[in-house]
Amino acid sequence: MYNFLQSIGIADPSGSGWLAVILTFGLAWGVTWRFIPAVRSFALQVGWADQPNSRRLNKEPLPNVGGLTIYAGVVAALVLATLLRPIVLEAVLAQVLTILLGGSILVLVGFIDDQFGLPPMFRLLTQIITALLLVASGTGIEASFGTPLDSLFSTLLTVLWVVGITNAINLMDGMDGLAGGVSFITAMSLLAVSAQFPSRAAATLLLAALGGAALGFLRHNFHPSRIIMGDAGAYFFGYLLAATSILGHLKVTTIFALVPPVLFLLLPVLDTTQVFVRRLMVGKNPLTTPGKDHLHHRLLDWGLSQRHAALILWTIALLSNWLAMKLQGMTGMVIHTTSVGIILLLSFTLWRRNRY
């Protein structure tokens, strides 16, 4: 962690670097935690809400603009990190701004889709463009198979990874607390890993803000939810998690090199894969066909409540992230501290959720 803090110019013997990272997380948490009620009230007034449908489990209209507050929390936190002490490495600032640009585009597209609807192919094309934005900035999966087509493979792998994870998080957002909780667990686990490497300084900043925003959102989204993130929030979470998981130039020489990043996002990857396979087997379009064939739907069919189903899937996500951190060579102290911290923060958030 000290190496990371030193690399972005905020580490010093007094520990103010640690304070900067904590405040980045805390501000994102606070913005989403405190401002969502006002955003929810405004959304109900103007009709920005999801009606009950076959995909979601809500029985009444739910405001679908939680993603806007999540986005605002992340941006506010990163502005604070810059104001506390300017980032001295231009490469770090460039990476942060590039990822935020791609995320901003998807937030806008997701918001328009939430309120007015957009063709699936347009949404897919936008996701591909934002993935190519990462490639153009030098961020992505680096294929090194010793062939003349390595550059093409690198681009294809990056696009497939970013588009796949972005949609996986979006498809998982069908039950209260699920996508937000899984995103929080993944963000904090990736943060624990990226903080060990100076080359991943941009990822650490982004993940601190993203983790705080996810936690603040969960207070209002755990069942019974008062607001949902919508496509805007799901696309934003998915894109930032996909981008930060490969930030630091992931080098792929064999297919097994992709195992650690996949493990961090194993639950959404498995859920999306089984949905795609099942829908294709019955001749349905997996991108446009709504249905109750996700993992959380199966848990609900077994008689579990939304709360219990979410907690079970959170546990699976935490276990897969624990294994991912271990495969990344993290020490037992880092792994256990991260896991305990995640559990305590989630427990506090649910306790506060039950008090209002």
Buried (B, 14 or more C-beta within 10 A) or exposed (E): BBEBBBBBBBBEEEEBBBBBBEBBBBBBBBBBBEBBBEBBEEBBEEEBBBEEEEBBBBEEBBBBBBBBBBBBBBBBBBEBBBEBBEBEBEEBBBBBBBBBBBBBBBBBBBBBBBBEEBEEEEBBEBBBBBBBBBBEBEBBBBBEEEEEEBEEBBBBBBBEBBBBBBBBBBBBBBBBBBBBBBBBBBBBBBBBBBBBBBBBBBBBBBBBBBBBBBBBBBBBBBBBBBBBBBBBBBBBBBBBBBBBBBBBEBEBEEEEBBEBBBBBBBBBBBBBEBBBEBBEEEEBEBEEBEBBBBBBBEBBEEEBEBBBBBBBBBEBBBBBBBBBBBEBEBEEEBBEEBBEEBBEBBEEBBEEBEEE
